[in-house]
Amino acid sequence: MIARSQTSIRKDVYRRILELGTVSKAELMQEFTLTSSSMTRLLDDLNAQEIIRVSGLGSSTGGRKPILFQTNPTYRYLLGLEISRIYSTLGLYDMQLNMLASVRWKMDPGMTPERLVDRVGQEVETFLNEHGLQRDKLLGIGVGAVGPLDRERGLIQKPEFFPASGWDEVPICELLERRLGVTARLDNGSNAALLGEHWALRGRSARHLLYIHAGIGLRAAMMSEGRLIRGAADAEGAVGQMIIATDGPRFEGRGNHGAWEAFVSVRTLEHRVRTQIKIGRPSMLGGRHPDDIRFADLIEALEADDALVKEQFTEAAAYLGIGIANLINVMHPDIVVLGGPLIEAHPLVYETAVATALKNTASGREYSPAFSLAELKENAVAAGAALMLLQEWEV
């Protein structure tokens, strides 16, 4: 049984209906310490305010068919925003987390904080016009961003590798609230993506979920019993400083020697392939100037079964698996979700990383984690940011 204070019971019941999709009063009574009459009054009140709605009748077990309830998807609408190093994504969602519209743009050298906020404002206006919505129908905007962050103050602090200048100590929530006239909430992109993927996997009853993102850098987030695990500081990228080999290289001359990110990242792969081509290793990319080779070129060469590029991807994927095994051995998740440009580049990366992780995981007779590719892919952060906003909503 779930025991909650009277001040939060309304919110908890709403969230449970959201999670289950469609539910009867009897099913809710099994989980909450409310009398039958109290639950009836609560459901009637939510229904009268059109926050939830009757969705039909369930199957009878001998008496009257039970009334089924679900959340009202059009009661309000949610915005989810990802702010990342390469692309940013904005999505419009209903109250059942169905994506109604989405737009993605490149984070080029001109995409300063001011330009981004203005772009978000323009895209929101387009969303509202296309769907015939008034601004007061928006519940707010959730933001998942590259850290480090000051989540409570709504600040993006000192992110690395942004193409544009001006991204230090940015009060992103304040700027968005001023531009859009709605509430804004901030969390790091890994946590937001984990929330989104947990939502996508809700039918699998994942109690302990680990999310790994491999792209420009490495990020990770962990959830236990449906709650995000947070530390004393926002350090989503710090997982990349986990030491894989004490005598290993440093990532671009910074951080720990032998750190995970020195072996596994988009930038590391680009650097290693360029170096191998410079010393004369044969490759279909050999006709190009090494410094002009980008990750998209590596993917194209990998799909063409280029031996050098395949070797480098395989090695990076094996190191990815070693780091994942270390995290599994500490955290013991039920499910490990893998996402990000590096993992999505080719099945070879996912398969090699999972095989290596399982080989190095201290699994017992009663424990063996399951693995899953990120289902929401490039929309995971935006969807999770919208869900974060919904979870914080005081119904």
N, C-alpha and C positions, 0 to 999 in steps of 0.2 A: 504493500500500500504506500502511496505517496502522500506524506503529510506536509501541508503548506499553510502559511499564515493566511488569514482572511484577506489581507491587503494584496496578496499575490495570486490567490487562487483563480481569479478571473483570467489573469494573464496565462497561468499554467494550463488551464483548461483549453483556452484558445490555442496555445502552442501545441497541445496534444492533438487537438482536432486537425490542425495544420499538418502535423507529422503523419497522422494516420490516413488523411485524405477524406475518408468517409467513415463515420462512427456513430454508434447508437448511444443513448443515455446509459444503458446497462453496461456497455463496454467502458464508459468513462467512470461509472460507479465502482468498477473493479480496481481502479487506480487511484481514486481520490477519496479522502476522508470527509465526504459530505453526505448528509441525509438525502433521501430521494427527493423530498420537497425542495431542499436547498438547491440541488442540481437542476431540478425542473425550473425553478425561478431564474437561475443563472443562465440556462440555455434560452429560456423565453426572452430574457432581457437582451442577450446578445443577438437573438433573432429579430427582435423588435427594432433594434438599432441597425439592422442589416449588416452587422459585422460577420455573422454566420447566416446560413440559410438551410432550409430543409431541402434535402436532395432526393428524397424518395422514401420508400419503405423497405425494410430488410425482410429476411426470411423468417417465417413464423416457426416457433418451436412448440406450438400447441395452442397458444393464445393469440392475441392481436399481433399483427406485424409491427415491429418496432420502427419508430421514426428515425431516419438517418440524417445526420447533420454534416455539413462541410463548411469551411470558411468561404466567405463571399469574395471571389477573386476581384471584383470591380469596386469594392468598398473604397479602396485607395490604390495608389500606384507607387512603385519604388524605383529609384535610380541606383544603379551600381556602376562604380567607376574604378577601373584599374589604371594606376600610374606606374609605368615601368620604363626600362631604359631604352627599349627598342620601339615598342608600340604602346599606345594607351587605348583602352576600350571603354565605351559607355553603353550601358544597356537599360532599357525600360522594361519593368516586370510588373505583373499583376500580383495580387496578394496570395496567390498559390505558387509563386515563383516561376510562372510561365514567362518566357522572354517574348516580348511583343515587338521590340525593335532593338537594333544594335548597330554601332558604328565603331570603326577602328581607324586610327591614324598613326602615322610614323612620328616618333620623337626625334625630329631632326634638330640641327643646331639653332634653329629659330624658335623652337618650342619652349620658350621661357615659361615660368609659372603664370605670368599675366596672360600670355597667349593661350596657354592651356585652359585657364579658367574662362576666357572669352570663347574659346572653341566649345567648351562644355555648354556654356549658356546658349550659343547658337544651335547646337544639336538638340538641346532640350526643347527649345522653341519649335524646332522641326518635329520632334516626337509628339508634342502636344497638339500641333496643328494637324498632323497626319492622322491622329487617333481621336480628334475632336474632344480633347480633354482640357479642363480648366486647371490653372496652376494649383488651386487649393485642393485638387484631388491628389497631389503628390504628398506622400508621407515624409519624404526626405531623400537624401543621397548618402549611400555608404561608399567609402573610399578604401580600396586596398592598394597600398603603395610600397615601393621599395624603401627599406629602412636605411639607417636607423630613424626611429620616430619618437616623438613624445606624444603618445596616444591620448593621454588625458587633456593635453593642451591643444591637440589637433595640429601638431607641427611635423613637417618633414624636415629632418635636421641636416645631415651631411651625406647624402647618397653619393655613391661613386659611379663613374662612367656615364653620367648623363651627357648627351651631346651638347645641350644648351647650358648657358651659365645662369646663375641666379637661384639655384635650387638649395641653397643653404639656409636653414632656419625659416622655412616657408610656412606661414600660418594657413595651410590649405583649407581647413574647415571654415575659418573665418572668411576667407576669400570666396569660397563657394556659397556660403550662406548669404553673403552680401550680394552676390551676382544672381542667385536663384531664388532667394527669399524662402528657403526651406532649411530644415535641420540637416547638418552634415555630421557624420561619424567616421572616424579613421581607425584603421588597423593595418598591420603589415600584410603584404600580399600573400605570404605563405599561410597565415591564419585565415585570411579571406578565402583562399583557394581550398583550404581544408574544410571550411564550413560548406562551401559549394559542393565539394566531392562527397562529403558526409551526407548531404541532402540527396545527392544522386544515388548513393548506396543505401539509403534508409531501409530498403526492403531486405538487406542482408544482415540487419541487426548487428552492425559493427559497434562494439563497446569501446575498443581501444584502437585508434586509427593513427597511423604515421603517414605524413605526406612529404615527399621529396620532390623538389623542383630543380632541374639541372638546365641551366641556360648560360647567360653571361657569367653568372656565378652559381653557387649552390645555396639553396634555402631549404629549410625544413620546419615542420610544425607538427605538434602532437595533440591528440584529443583523447581524453579518458572519460568514460561514462557520459559522453555527450558534451563535455566541457573542455575548452581549450586549456592547455597547460602553459602557463606564463612564468617567466622568470622575473628577477628584480629589474631587468633592463630589457628594452627591445633590441634583440641581437639576432634577427632572423638569418643574417648572412654569416654569423660567427661559426655556424656548423662547418663552413668551408675551411676553417682553421684547425679542424680535427687533424691530428698528425697521423699520416698513413705510413710514412717511412722517415725515420729520424735523419737519415743522410740524404734525403731527397731535395729537390730544388725549391726555390721560393716562387710564388706566383707574381710575376712581373716585378720582382725585386722587393716585395713587401710581404709582411705576414710571417708565419712560421715556416721554417725549413721542412719540406716534406708534407706540407698541408694538403688536405684533400683537394682543394680547388686548384692546386698546382698540377694535378694529374687529370682533373675532370672539369671541363668547362668549354664553352664555345670558343673563348679566346685562347685557351690552352691548345685546343685542337688546331686552330688556325696557325698558331705559332709553330707547333711541331711539324705540321705538314710543310709550311714555308721553309723551315730549317732543313728538312730532309730534301726538298727540291733544290735548295741552294747548294747542298753538298753533292748533288748529282744523282740522287735516287730517281729511277724512271717512274713516270706517272703521266696520265693523260693531261694533267694540269701543267706539265713541264714547259709547254710553249708560252706560258704566261709569265709575267714578272711576278715573282713570289709574293712581293708585298701587296699585290693587287688581289690575291686570292682571298675570298670571303667564305663564310660558312655555307652559303647557298651553293657555291661551287663545290665544296666538299660533299654536300648531299648528292649533287648531280653525279660526281665521280664515284661515290659509294654505290649509287643505284646502277652505275655502269660496271660495277665489280672491279674498280681500280684497286690493284693489289696494295699499293702504298697507303691509300686512304682507308681501305678496309682494315689494314693492320693497325692504323692509328685509332680508328673508331673502336676496334675490338679491345685494344689496350685500355683506352679511356673507360669503356663500359665495364671492364674487369675491375678497375680501380673504383668505379662507381659502386659496384657490388660489394667491394670490401668495406667501403664506408657505410653502406646500408646495413651490412652485417653487424658492424660495430654499434650502430644505433639500435638495431633489433635486440642485440644481446643486453643492452642497457634498459630499453623501454618495453620490450615484449608486447608489441601491438598484435591485434587480431588480423588486421589488414594493413598492408603497405601499398600506398597509392603513389605511382610514379608519373610525373608530368614534366613539361618543359620542352623547349626546342631540341635539346640534345636527345632526350628520350624518344621524342616523336619523330626524329630524323629518319629512323629505319628500324625495322623489327630486330635487327641484329643487336642494337643497343639494349633494348628492353630484355631480350632473351639472354644475352650474355650477363647483364647486370643481375638478373634474378637468379640465374644458375650459380653465379659466383657468391651471391649473398646467401643462398641456401646452403652451399658447400661450407660456408664459414659461420653459420648460425648454430649456436649451442641449443639445438632443439631437443626436447625430451620426448618421451612416449606420449605425453598429454599436450604438447605444444608444438605447433608448426604454423608459422604465419602464412596467410594467403596474400597473393600479390594481385594488383589490378592496375591497368593503365588508367590514367585520368580520363574520366568520361566526358567532362565538360571542356577539356582541352583549353583553347585560348579564351573561352568564356568563363573559366572557373573562378578567377579573381572577382570579376564584375558580379557574377551571380552570388558568390559568397558575401561580397560587400553589401548587396541588397538584402540578403538573408540576415546579416548582422544587424542591419537597421530594423528589420521586422522583429528579430528576437528581443531587441531593446525596447520595442514599442510598448508603452503602457496602455493596454487595451481599454 
